[in-house]
């Protein structure tokens, strides 16, 4: 097998592989599929139809689920010279990603739908189907690197391009999924990918990146949640429990939010207030000073280990938001829960988000934040 440029990003050296390339219709997945084919693999392209009612054109759509995206993917496959199919996973996507997204907000948590999509759709439903059909690996345009370990096993590492690194949303992958994954772009800067796409004659070379939440076409998350959850008037309270405003639904707020709080009067100290807590039990949103957002420790549930290592107790770095900064932490696994202590406090960390542990550039694992401890507050309000 011919390795892709740079660090190893594919299955262990061996014979020509049957590869299923997930093609979203964007430049990254197109170049990834082209590199896999050029490396000598038997590549088949597939576009995942994830929307039960896709918009025909990209105007107003902000993700990768339009009919135009499917056509872009097909044209790219034609240029590369590989077979191409469209697989309908809309029902599975609705159940595992959209319904989960709505349920998490209803419970006062802040989910990451891209992480859930990678876990449940691209590397569960898609990979399971691919293996059942006789494919050896699934190839995607994610920016991350897979490194083969001497003596066996594989590790997931950050991409060379820190601005595009997507290892955070891939931290849910386990050893078996890594064994059947290809990430051909992990060693390359994004601008180089666009130039390569032009050289290959791919029409998507200058296509804008998808952004925001793909199943919320207009970007109005609050409106989307209101449609699914309805309105439910509740109180906005200060840290002492005093009512200072009302809201139409607690799901319309996120931890760390400053604007749009609908507070009728300024705080006594004149400083801005931020959302500190969202309680679905009594439909209350608590606001307070920015210092109340300082998270010093957290507990995370449902840990998934990226590879073979399982955390007992150790020192790592952690990323707690997509494209967020890294912080040194101490992590300990206690009764199946991950207890993480931060070397310095971070702000805007909310239950429902993922904490991903790193050892250098290597991804150790991921878990879902259940509660947070605030350095400046007497009790955990996560």
C-alpha positions, 0 to 999 in steps of 0.5 A, spaced: 500 500 500 502 507 498 502 511 504 498 518 503 503 524 504 506 525 511 504 521 517 501 514 516 493 516 516 490 509 514 490 502 516 496 498 517 500 497 511 498 491 507 494 489 500 490 494 496 484 496 500 476 496 498 475 503 501 468 507 502 469 514 501 464 518 505 463 524 500 459 530 503 459 535 496 465 539 499 472 540 497 475 536 503 471 529 502 473 530 495 480 530 495 480 525 501 477 520 496 482 522 490 488 521 495 485 514 497 484 512 489 491 515 488 494 511 493 492 505 489 485 503 493 479 500 490 474 506 492 467 507 492 464 514 493 457 515 497 453 521 499 449 520 505 442 523 505 441 525 512 435 530 511 428 527 509 426 534 506 433 537 503 433 544 500 434 544 493 439 549 493 445 552 498 441 559 499 439 559 506 442 552 507 449 552 512 451 545 512 452 539 507 445 536 506 442 539 500 441 536 493 446 541 490 451 538 495 449 531 493 450 533 485 457 536 487 459 529 490 457 526 484 461 530 479 467 530 484 466 522 484 466 522 476 472 526 475 476 522 480 473 516 476 470 512 482 463 509 483 458 513 486 452 512 490 447 515 495 445 512 501 439 514 505 440 515 512 435 520 514 431 516 519 437 514 523 440 521 523 433 524 525 433 519 531 441 519 533 442 526 532 436 531 531 432 527 537 438 527 541 439 534 540 432 536 542 432 532 548 439 534 550 437 542 550 430 540 553 434 537 559 438 543 560 444 541 557 448 543 551 450 538 546 455 537 540 451 534 534 457 534 530 460 529 535 454 525 535 454 525 528 461 522 527 459 517 533 452 514 531 452 516 523 459 516 520 463 511 524 457 507 527 451 506 522 456 507 515 462 503 518 457 497 520 454 497 513 461 498 509 464 492 513 457 488 512 458 489 504 465 487 504 469 494 505 475 494 509 475 502 511 471 508 511 475 514 508 473 521 510 475 528 509 476 530 517 482 533 519 486 528 524 491 523 523 491 516 525 498 513 527 500 505 526 503 503 533 509 498 532 507 492 535 500 493 533 494 498 534 492 505 532 492 512 535 488 518 533 492 524 533 491 532 532 492 534 525 498 538 522 493 544 521 491 547 528 486 551 525 482 545 522 484 540 527 477 536 528 480 530 533 475 533 538 469 531 534 473 524 533 475 523 540 469 518 541 472 513 536 474 506 539 479 502 537 475 497 532 473 504 529 480 506 528 482 500 525 477 501 519 478 509 518 482 513 513 483 520 514 488 522 508 488 530 510 491 530 517 498 532 514 496 537 510 494 545 511 487 547 508 489 552 503 494 546 500 487 542 499 484 547 495 490 548 491 490 540 490 483 540 488 484 545 483 490 541 480 485 535 480 480 539 476 475 538 482 469 544 481 468 544 489 475 547 490 473 554 491 466 551 495 465 555 502 466 550 508 459 548 511 458 551 518 453 551 524 448 546 524 447 542 518 440 540 520 438 548 522 438 551 515 437 558 517 442 558 523 436 560 528 437 554 533 432 558 538 427 558 533 428 550 531 428 548 538 421 553 539 418 549 534 420 542 537 419 544 544 414 549 544 414 556 549 414 555 556 415 561 560 419 561 566 423 566 571 430 569 570 433 569 577 440 572 580 444 568 584 441 570 590 434 567 587 431 574 586 427 574 579 429 579 574 426 577 568 422 572 564 423 567 558 419 563 553 423 557 554 430 555 558 432 551 552 433 558 548 439 560 553 446 557 553 451 557 559 456 563 558 451 567 554 451 575 555 446 578 549 439 577 549 438 575 556 431 580 556 433 583 563 429 589 565 434 593 569 442 593 570 446 589 576 447 593 582 454 593 580 453 596 573 457 590 570 454 585 565 451 578 567 451 572 564 447 565 564 450 561 569 445 555 570 439 552 566 434 548 570 429 544 566 426 542 573 423 549 575 424 552 568 429 557 571 435 561 568 440 563 573 445 569 571 450 572 574 457 576 574 462 573 569 466 570 575 461 565 576 463 562 569 470 559 572 470 552 572 475 549 576 473 541 575 468 537 572 465 530 572 463 526 565 459 520 564 459 515 558 467 515 557 469 512 550 477 511 549 480 512 543 484 506 542 486 501 547 488 506 553 483 507 559 484 512 564 486 511 571 489 517 574 494 521 570 496 528 567 493 530 560 491 536 557 483 537 555 479 540 550 472 542 552 469 545 546 470 545 539 476 549 537 477 551 544 483 552 547 487 546 551 488 546 558 492 542 563 488 537 567 488 531 572 483 526 570 481 520 574 476 514 573 471 513 579 466 508 578 465 509 571 465 516 571 471 521 569 473 526 574 477 532 571 481 537 575 483 543 571 490 547 572 486 553 571 479 555 570 475 556 564 469 559 562 463 557 558 463 550 559 456 547 560 453 540 561 452 536 555 459 538 552 464 533 551 471 533 554 476 530 550 483 528 553 490 528 550 497 526 551 501 531 547 497 530 540 494 523 541 487 523 543 486 519 549 478 519 549 472 523 550 466 523 555 460 527 556 460 533 561 455 531 567 456 537 572 461 542 573 464 545 579 465 553 579 471 556 583 467 562 585 461 559 587 459 555 593 456 549 590 456 546 583 450 549 579 452 544 573 
